[in-house]
Amino acid sequence: MHIEPGVVDGAKIVLSYATGLVALGGAVKMSYDTIRASGIPAFAVRSVITTSLVLCFFQVLPHQAVGVSEVHLILGSTLLLMFGAGPAAVGLALGLLTQGLFFAPFDLPQYGMNVTTLIVPLFAISKLAERVVPKATPYVDLQYKQALALSTAFQAGIVAWVAFWALYGQGFTVANLSNVATFGLAYMSVILIEPLVDLAVLGAAKSLRKYADGPVFVRRLYRAA
């Protein structure tokens, strides 16, 4: 989901600064909600964990440039279910920034676009989870169709934002439309993997119930809302 350098440039890139600020504002709101529910220490612990994981997702897991962007296995829905929306948002924002500062400085000009592309879909699935997961169901008891719904929504949001930036920056040329379509098809293939990862991670989390009252995991992981 890293927008390739040059896709949006010149005066047009100013829009990404505005959307990036809005996305970071959403991250602050989700973080505030987490702090209010779990306290600052738990929020800090989870944010460190999610930032480290996101950096590993970007740098260690396989990724490939396809069309106008890169295909990554980001596992946004996994972060949400395990650690909550606030820490997941912080992890995505800081993990992306850390990668740009230390490993891929050529991505820093695109930070506004990239952080928008990640945080807005995360916010969307945090609201979707409230609708598709019954209040009596802890996340460790999630069904495949529920994990699929969250993963599909997250990945579709990423594809939609990447398509927007590409079309905004390069227009509706045949070549650009082809590149966008190629990226979209490649990225949506992640949907085949992420729900299974979600269920595997949640299954493994069942053996960690002794940490249910600790600061590491979101309360909803083991308890109904």
C-alpha positions as CSV (number, residue, x, y, z in Angstrom):
1,M,0.0,0.0,0.0
2,H,3.0,2.3,-0.2
3,I,2.2,4.8,-2.9
4,E,5.1,4.9,-5.4
5,P,7.1,8.2,-5.5
6,G,5.9,10.4,-8.3
7,V,2.4,9.1,-8.4
8,V,1.2,12.3,-6.7
9,D,3.5,15.2,-6.9
10,G,3.6,19.0,-7.2
11,A,0.8,21.0,-5.8
12,K,-1.5,18.0,-5.7
13,I,0.5,16.4,-2.8
14,V,-0.9,19.2,-0.5
15,L,-4.2,17.2,-0.3
16,S,-2.4,14.3,1.3
17,Y,-1.2,16.6,4.1
18,A,-4.8,17.4,4.9
19,T,-6.1,13.9,4.7
20,G,-3.1,12.7,6.7
21,L,-3.9,15.2,9.5
22,V,-7.5,14.0,9.5
23,A,-6.4,10.4,9.7
24,L,-4.0,11.1,12.5
25,G,-6.9,13.0,14.2
26,G,-8.9,9.8,14.0
27,A,-5.9,7.9,15.5
28,V,-5.9,10.3,18.4
29,K,-9.6,9.8,19.0
30,M,-9.2,6.0,19.0
31,S,-6.3,6.3,21.3
32,Y,-8.2,8.5,23.7
33,D,-11.0,5.9,23.8
34,T,-8.5,3.2,24.6
35,I,-6.9,5.3,27.3
36,R,-10.3,6.0,28.9
37,A,-11.2,2.3,28.9
38,S,-7.8,0.7,29.8
39,G,-5.5,3.5,31.1
40,I,-2.3,5.0,29.9
41,P,0.1,2.1,30.9
42,A,-1.9,-0.5,29.0
43,F,-2.2,1.8,26.0
44,A,1.5,2.4,26.0
45,V,2.4,-1.3,26.2
46,R,0.0,-2.2,23.4
47,S,1.3,0.7,21.2
48,V,4.9,-0.4,21.5
49,I,3.9,-3.9,20.6
50,T,1.8,-2.8,17.6
51,T,4.5,-0.4,16.3
52,S,7.1,-3.2,16.5
53,L,4.8,-5.6,14.7
54,V,3.9,-3.2,11.9
55,L,7.5,-2.4,11.3
56,C,8.1,-6.2,11.0
57,F,5.1,-6.5,8.6
58,F,6.6,-3.8,6.4
59,Q,10.3,-4.9,6.5
60,V,10.3,-8.6,7.2
61,L,7.2,-10.1,5.6
62,P,7.3,-10.6,1.8
63,H,6.2,-7.5,-0.2
64,Q,6.2,-6.7,-3.8
65,A,5.7,-3.6,-5.9
66,V,2.7,-4.1,-8.2
67,G,1.3,-1.3,-10.4
68,V,1.1,2.0,-8.5
69,S,1.9,0.7,-5.1
70,E,3.2,-2.3,-3.0
71,V,1.4,-5.4,-1.8
72,H,1.9,-6.0,1.9
73,L,0.4,-8.4,4.5
74,I,-0.4,-5.7,7.1
75,L,-2.8,-7.7,9.2
76,G,-4.8,-4.6,10.3
77,S,-7.8,-6.6,11.5
78,T,-5.5,-8.8,13.6
79,L,-4.0,-5.8,15.3
80,L,-7.5,-4.4,16.0
81,L,-8.8,-7.7,17.5
82,M,-5.7,-8.3,19.7
83,F,-4.8,-4.9,20.9
84,G,-7.7,-2.5,20.2
85,A,-8.3,0.3,17.7
86,G,-6.2,3.0,19.5
87,P,-2.9,0.9,19.8
88,A,-3.5,-0.5,16.3
89,A,-3.8,3.1,14.9
90,V,-0.6,4.2,16.7
91,G,1.2,1.1,15.5
92,L,0.3,1.7,11.9
93,A,1.2,5.4,12.1
94,L,4.5,5.0,14.0
95,G,5.5,1.8,12.2
96,L,5.1,3.5,8.9
97,L,7.0,6.6,10.1
98,T,9.8,4.5,11.5
99,Q,10.2,2.7,8.3
100,G,10.4,6.0,6.4
101,L,12.9,7.5,8.8
102,F,15.3,4.6,9.0
103,F,14.7,2.2,6.1
104,A,12.9,3.9,3.2
105,P,13.4,7.7,3.3
106,F,12.1,8.0,-0.3
107,D,8.6,7.1,1.2
108,L,8.5,10.0,3.6
109,P,7.0,12.5,1.0
110,Q,4.1,10.0,0.6
111,Y,3.6,9.7,4.4
112,G,0.3,11.6,4.3
113,M,-1.1,9.4,1.6
114,N,0.1,6.2,3.2
115,V,-1.1,7.0,6.7
116,T,-4.5,7.9,5.3
117,T,-4.6,4.7,3.4
118,L,-4.1,2.7,6.6
119,I,-5.8,4.6,9.3
120,V,-9.2,5.4,7.6
121,P,-9.9,1.7,6.8
122,L,-8.8,0.8,10.4
123,F,-11.3,3.3,11.8
124,A,-14.0,1.8,9.4
125,I,-13.5,-1.8,10.6
126,S,-13.4,-0.7,14.2
127,K,-17.0,0.5,13.7
128,L,-17.8,-2.6,11.5
129,A,-16.7,-4.9,14.3
130,E,-19.4,-3.4,16.5
131,R,-22.0,-4.5,14.0
132,V,-20.8,-7.9,12.8
133,V,-19.5,-9.3,16.2
134,P,-22.3,-9.8,18.7
135,K,-21.8,-8.1,22.0
136,A,-21.9,-11.5,23.8
137,T,-19.0,-12.8,21.7
138,P,-15.4,-12.3,22.8
139,Y,-13.0,-11.9,19.9
140,V,-11.3,-15.3,20.6
141,D,-14.6,-16.9,19.6
142,L,-14.8,-15.1,16.3
143,Q,-16.2,-17.1,13.4
144,Y,-14.6,-17.3,9.9
145,K,-17.3,-15.2,8.3
146,Q,-16.8,-12.4,10.8
147,A,-13.0,-12.4,10.4
148,L,-13.6,-12.4,6.6
149,A,-15.9,-9.4,6.8
150,L,-13.3,-7.4,8.8
151,S,-10.4,-8.4,6.6
152,T,-12.3,-7.7,3.4
153,A,-13.4,-4.3,4.6
154,F,-9.8,-3.4,5.6
155,Q,-8.2,-4.5,2.4
156,A,-10.9,-3.0,0.2
157,G,-10.4,0.3,2.0
158,I,-6.7,0.2,1.3
159,V,-7.3,-0.6,-2.4
160,A,-9.9,2.2,-2.7
161,W,-7.5,4.8,-1.2
162,V,-4.6,3.7,-3.4
163,A,-6.9,3.9,-6.5
164,F,-8.0,7.4,-5.4
165,W,-4.4,8.6,-5.0
166,A,-3.3,7.1,-8.4
167,L,-6.3,8.5,-10.3
168,Y,-6.0,11.9,-8.5
169,G,-2.3,12.1,-9.3
170,Q,-2.1,10.5,-12.8
171,G,-5.5,10.8,-14.2
172,F,-7.7,8.3,-16.1
173,T,-5.3,7.2,-18.7
174,V,-5.4,3.6,-20.0
175,A,-1.9,2.8,-18.5
176,N,-2.8,4.2,-15.1
177,L,-6.2,2.4,-15.0
178,S,-4.4,-0.8,-15.9
179,N,-1.8,-0.3,-13.1
180,V,-4.6,0.4,-10.6
181,A,-6.5,-2.7,-11.7
182,T,-3.3,-4.8,-11.4
183,F,-2.6,-3.5,-7.9
184,G,-6.2,-4.0,-6.8
185,L,-6.3,-7.7,-8.0
186,A,-3.0,-8.4,-6.4
187,Y,-3.9,-6.8,-3.1
188,M,-7.3,-8.3,-2.7
189,S,-5.6,-11.7,-2.8
190,V,-4.5,-10.9,0.7
191,I,-8.1,-11.6,1.7
192,L,-7.4,-15.3,1.1
193,I,-4.8,-15.2,3.8
194,E,-5.7,-12.6,6.5
195,P,-8.9,-14.2,7.9
196,L,-7.0,-17.5,8.4
197,V,-4.2,-15.6,10.1
198,D,-6.8,-13.8,12.3
199,L,-8.4,-17.1,13.4
200,A,-5.0,-18.8,13.9
201,V,-3.8,-15.9,16.1
202,L,-7.1,-15.8,18.0
203,G,-6.9,-19.6,18.5
204,A,-3.4,-19.2,19.9
205,A,-4.6,-16.4,22.2
206,K,-7.0,-18.8,23.9
207,S,-4.0,-20.4,25.6
208,L,-3.0,-17.0,27.0
209,R,-6.1,-16.3,29.1
210,K,-4.0,-15.9,32.2
211,Y,-3.0,-12.5,30.7
212,A,-6.7,-11.5,30.2
213,D,-6.4,-8.9,33.1
214,G,-3.0,-7.7,32.1
215,P,-2.1,-4.7,30.0
216,V,-1.1,-6.5,26.8
217,F,-4.4,-7.4,25.2
218,V,-7.6,-5.6,24.6
219,R,-10.3,-6.5,27.2
220,R,-12.7,-7.6,24.4
221,L,-10.4,-10.3,23.3
222,Y,-11.5,-12.6,26.2
223,R,-14.7,-10.9,27.5
224,A,-18.0,-10.0,25.9
225,A,-18.7,-6.3,25.6
